[in-house]
Amino acid sequence: MAKGPFHFKTFFVEQDGAAMKVGTDGIVLGCWTPIDGARTILDAGAGNGYVGIMLLQRAEAKCHLIGVELEAQAASQCAANYVTQPFPAQTTAWHGPVQEAAAAHPEWQGGIDLVISNPPFFRDKPKSPNVARNLARHDDTLTMADMAKSAHDLLKEGGRLSTIWPIDRKEEWNSWATGCGFEIQQTVLVKTMRHLAPKRFLSLWRKKDALHDSAATTHNETTLVLEGEATLDYTDQYLAIVRPYLRGT
């Protein structure tokens, strides 16, 4: 994705202050995540804030969006983008680790309807000389265990957790989420092209509660293909979910 402001159909975000720019992973996550009934949304590792703002485009009026971001420049840019976003919502940008969010803000603990995260998901991969970029891409400061535990602390009973991860970490993530008290609802395997193996996976989880712990869980797994046989040969399936957001679709 290009540097400079990124213009969606109904809003734009500045992104020069964030190490990670607007990208396909975040766009797909923001388009796909179900938000029905969510009055409080927390974006863990919000970056410049665009994924959360995408959700506000579909959210109920007066929805409260909280962006939690560890890297200082990205957190500042997130705060600035929240101020200029056009939707009728309350927004809070908090600079700090999501692992400490519930302790720093007790009113958030057990009070969030939806946690969404496009997390720093690389582990044991080569790193950049850019420290901020490493924070955004590598899981040194936010492991899968920390993500699952933090989300569980923040969410209401019955609240939902939506994430995107590399496909090679699917079994690991499913184990952590299940072990931390979540039940799986949906999985989407994401292919960049029709003939290639899945590269990412989206998953939606529900925090168990006393009323549903014994209920049978329905898990739906599907596949999302972004492009057909060539670059920019976008599939109808992909265009259907991004059309409300992306110019030129």
C-alpha positions in Angstrom: 0.0 0.0 0.0 1.1 3.6 -0.8 2.5 6.1 1.7 0.6 9.2 2.6 -3.1 9.5 3.5 -5.2 6.4 2.5 -8.6 7.3 1.2 -11.5 4.9 1.8 -14.9 5.6 0.2 -16.3 7.3 3.3 -13.2 8.3 5.3 -9.5 8.7 5.2 -6.6 8.0 7.5 -3.2 9.6 7.9 -0.6 6.9 8.1 2.9 8.4 7.9 3.4 8.2 11.7 2.7 4.4 11.9 5.3 1.9 10.9 2.7 -0.4 9.3 0.5 1.2 6.6 -3.0 0.3 5.5 -2.7 -3.3 4.2 -4.7 -6.1 2.8 -4.8 -8.1 6.1 -6.3 -5.3 8.0 -8.8 -4.4 5.3 -10.0 -8.0 5.0 -10.3 -8.2 8.8 -12.3 -5.0 9.0 -14.6 -5.9 6.2 -15.3 -9.4 7.4 -15.7 -9.1 11.2 -19.3 -9.3 12.3 -20.3 -6.4 14.6 -24.0 -7.0 15.2 -24.9 -5.8 18.7 -21.5 -4.4 19.5 -21.7 -1.2 21.4 -18.1 -1.3 22.7 -15.2 -2.3 20.4 -11.6 -2.6 21.3 -8.9 -2.7 18.6 -5.8 -4.4 20.1 -2.7 -3.2 18.2 -4.6 -0.5 16.5 -1.8 1.0 14.4 -3.1 4.1 12.7 -6.6 3.1 13.7 -8.2 2.3 10.3 -9.5 -1.2 11.1 -11.6 0.2 14.0 -12.8 3.0 11.9 -13.9 0.5 9.3 -16.1 -1.1 11.9 -17.6 2.2 12.9 -18.9 2.5 9.3 -21.1 -0.4 10.1 -21.7 0.1 13.8 -24.6 1.3 15.8 -24.7 5.1 16.4 -22.9 6.0 19.6 -20.7 2.9 19.5 -17.6 3.3 21.6 -14.3 2.5 19.9 -11.1 2.0 21.9 -7.8 1.7 20.1 -4.9 0.2 22.1 -1.5 0.7 20.6 2.0 0.1 22.1 4.2 2.1 19.6 4.2 5.8 20.5 4.0 7.3 17.0 1.3 4.9 15.8 -0.7 5.6 19.0 -0.5 9.3 18.3 -1.6 8.9 14.7 -4.4 6.6 15.8 -5.6 9.3 18.2 -5.5 11.9 15.4 -7.4 9.7 13.0 -10.1 9.0 15.6 -10.6 12.7 16.0 -11.2 13.3 12.3 -13.2 10.1 11.5 -16.7 11.0 10.4 -19.0 8.5 12.2 -21.1 9.3 15.2 -19.1 7.5 17.8 -17.1 7.9 21.0 -13.5 7.1 20.5 -10.5 6.6 22.8 -6.9 6.0 21.7 -4.8 4.5 24.5 -1.0 4.3 24.3 0.2 1.1 26.1 0.3 -2.7 25.9 -3.1 -4.5 25.7 -1.8 -6.8 28.5 -2.1 -3.8 30.8 -5.3 -2.3 29.4 -7.7 -3.8 31.9 -5.6 -2.9 34.9 -5.1 0.7 33.6 -8.8 1.1 32.8 -10.9 -1.1 35.2 -14.0 0.1 33.5 -13.0 -1.8 30.4 -12.4 -5.1 32.2 -15.3 -7.4 31.4 -17.1 -4.6 29.6 -16.1 -4.9 25.9 -18.5 -6.5 23.4 -15.9 -7.1 20.6 -12.1 -7.3 20.6 -10.6 -7.1 17.1 -6.9 -7.5 16.3 -4.6 -7.6 13.3 -1.7 -8.5 15.7 2.0 -8.6 15.3 2.1 -12.2 14.3 5.6 -13.1 13.0 7.7 -15.3 15.3 11.3 -16.2 14.7 11.5 -14.3 11.4 14.2 -11.9 10.2 13.7 -8.4 11.6 14.0 -4.9 10.2 16.5 -2.3 11.5 13.3 -0.2 12.2 12.3 -0.8 15.8 8.7 0.5 15.3 8.2 -1.8 12.3 9.4 -4.8 14.4 6.9 -3.9 17.1 4.1 -3.9 14.5 5.2 -7.2 12.8 6.8 -9.5 15.4 5.2 -11.0 18.5 8.0 -10.3 21.0 5.7 -7.8 22.9 2.4 -9.5 22.2 2.4 -13.3 22.1 -0.6 -15.4 21.2 -1.0 -16.3 24.9 -1.0 -12.6 25.9 -3.5 -11.8 23.1 -6.0 -14.6 24.2 -5.7 -13.8 27.9 -6.0 -10.1 27.5 -9.0 -10.4 25.3 -10.7 -12.7 27.8 -10.1 -10.2 30.6 -11.5 -7.3 28.6 -14.6 -9.0 27.0 -18.0 -9.5 28.5 -19.3 -13.0 28.9 -20.5 -13.8 25.4 -18.3 -11.2 23.9 -16.5 -11.9 20.6 -12.8 -11.9 19.5 -11.9 -11.5 15.9 -8.3 -11.9 14.6 -6.2 -12.7 11.5 -3.1 -14.8 11.6 -0.7 -16.7 9.3 -2.0 -20.1 8.3 1.0 -21.9 9.7 0.0 -20.7 13.2 -3.6 -21.8 13.0 -3.3 -24.9 15.3 -1.3 -22.9 17.8 -3.9 -20.0 17.9 -6.8 -22.3 18.2 -5.1 -24.0 21.1 -4.5 -20.8 23.0 -8.0 -19.4 22.3 -9.7 -22.6 23.4 -7.5 -22.9 26.5 -8.3 -19.3 27.5 -12.1 -19.9 27.6 -13.2 -19.1 24.0 -15.3 -21.2 21.7 -14.8 -21.0 17.9 -17.7 -19.7 15.8 -16.2 -19.0 12.3 -13.0 -19.6 10.4 -12.1 -18.2 7.0 -9.1 -19.5 5.1 -7.7 -16.6 3.0 -6.1 -17.3 -0.4 -4.3 -14.6 -2.2 -5.0 -16.4 -5.5 -7.3 -19.2 -6.4 -4.5 -21.7 -7.3 -2.5 -21.0 -4.2 -2.7 -22.5 -0.7 -4.2 -20.3 2.0 -1.9 -17.7 3.4 -3.9 -16.3 6.3 -6.9 -17.3 8.3 -9.6 -15.2 10.0 -11.4 -16.5 13.1 -14.2 -15.4 15.3 -14.5 -16.6 18.8 -17.0 -16.2 21.6 -16.1 -15.9 25.3 -17.9 -18.7 27.1 -20.4 -17.9 29.8 -22.5 -19.8 32.3 -25.6 -19.9 30.0 -23.7 -21.3 27.0 -20.9 -23.4 28.3 -22.9 -26.6 27.8 -24.5 -25.6 24.5 -23.4 -27.2 21.3 -21.0 -25.0 19.3 -21.6 -24.5 15.6 -18.4 -23.9 13.7 -18.5 -22.7 10.1 -15.3 -22.9 8.0 -15.1 -21.3 4.6 -12.5 -20.0 2.1 -12.1 -16.4 0.8 -10.1 -16.0 -2.5 -8.8 -12.5 -3.1 -7.6 -12.8 -6.8 -8.3 -15.3 -9.6 -5.4 -16.3 -11.9 -3.6 -12.9 -12.1 -2.7 -9.9 -10.0 -5.6 -7.4 -9.7 -8.0 -10.0 -11.1 -10.2 -9.6 -8.0 -12.8 -12.2 -7.4 -16.5 -11.4 -7.0 -16.3 -12.8 -3.5 -13.6 -10.4 -2.5 -15.2 -7.4 -4.2 -18.5 -8.1 -2.4 -16.9 -7.5 1.0 -14.6 -4.6 0.2 -17.0 -2.6 -2.1 -18.5 -0.6 0.8 -15.0 0.6 1.7 -12.5 0.7 -1.2 -12.4 3.2 -4.0 -12.5 1.7 -7.5 -14.5 -1.4 -6.4 
